[in-house]
Amino acid sequence: MGSRSGDLRYRADMASKPPSLGTAREWAIELAVGAGLGVFLGVIGPFGSFSNSGASPRILHFVACFLVGTTIFGLLQRLAAGWARRTGVPVWLPWSWPSWSAAGRCRSSSAGW
């Protein structure tokens, strides 16, 4: 088997590296905030949804949307940040492409002005 000092070094290296997709505590906080925002929006009924149905379906809808969105965005954010760190690219770069594509669309659509 391995030496004791090598085993201790391995444990120390692993303890200093955070999980690439976040800890359970981070996910719990983010999902709780998402659920709280979903409940808040379900109660106030924004975007004209207050007149559609009762509060229960609205709350369920907004909570589900926020939880799914938080999960998808949280995974993509962590994966993109890990890729950026591994490749040496600035962490903000993977998230800037929507701005570039929107600016390109605006420029091409405003060419007739």
Contacts in CASP RR format, 6 or more apart in sequence:
PFRMAT RR
TARGET T0000
AUTHOR 0000-0000-0000
METHOD contacts of the structure
MODEL  1
MGSRSGDLRYRADMASKPPSLGTAREWAIELAVGAGLGVFLGVIGPFGSF
SNSGASPRILHFVACFLVGTTIFGLLQRLAAGWARRTGVPVWLPWSWPSW
SAAGRCRSSSAGW
20 78 0 8 1.000
20 82 0 8 1.000
21 75 0 8 1.000
21 78 0 8 1.000
21 79 0 8 1.000
22 78 0 8 1.000
30 70 0 8 1.000
30 74 0 8 1.000
31 67 0 8 1.000
31 70 0 8 1.000
31 71 0 8 1.000
33 70 0 8 1.000
34 63 0 8 1.000
34 66 0 8 1.000
34 67 0 8 1.000
34 70 0 8 1.000
35 63 0 8 1.000
35 66 0 8 1.000
35 67 0 8 1.000
36 63 0 8 1.000
36 66 0 8 1.000
37 62 0 8 1.000
37 66 0 8 1.000
38 59 0 8 1.000
38 62 0 8 1.000
38 63 0 8 1.000
38 65 0 8 1.000
38 66 0 8 1.000
39 59 0 8 1.000
39 62 0 8 1.000
39 63 0 8 1.000
41 62 0 8 1.000
41 66 0 8 1.000
42 49 0 8 1.000
42 55 0 8 1.000
42 58 0 8 1.000
42 59 0 8 1.000
42 61 0 8 1.000
42 62 0 8 1.000
42 63 0 8 1.000
43 55 0 8 1.000
43 58 0 8 1.000
43 59 0 8 1.000
44 50 0 8 1.000
45 58 0 8 1.000
49 58 0 8 1.000
50 58 0 8 1.000
52 58 0 8 1.000
77 95 0 8 1.000
80 91 0 8 1.000
80 94 0 8 1.000
80 95 0 8 1.000
81 91 0 8 1.000
81 94 0 8 1.000
83 89 0 8 1.000
83 94 0 8 1.000
84 90 0 8 1.000
84 91 0 8 1.000
84 93 0 8 1.000
84 94 0 8 1.000
85 91 0 8 1.000
END
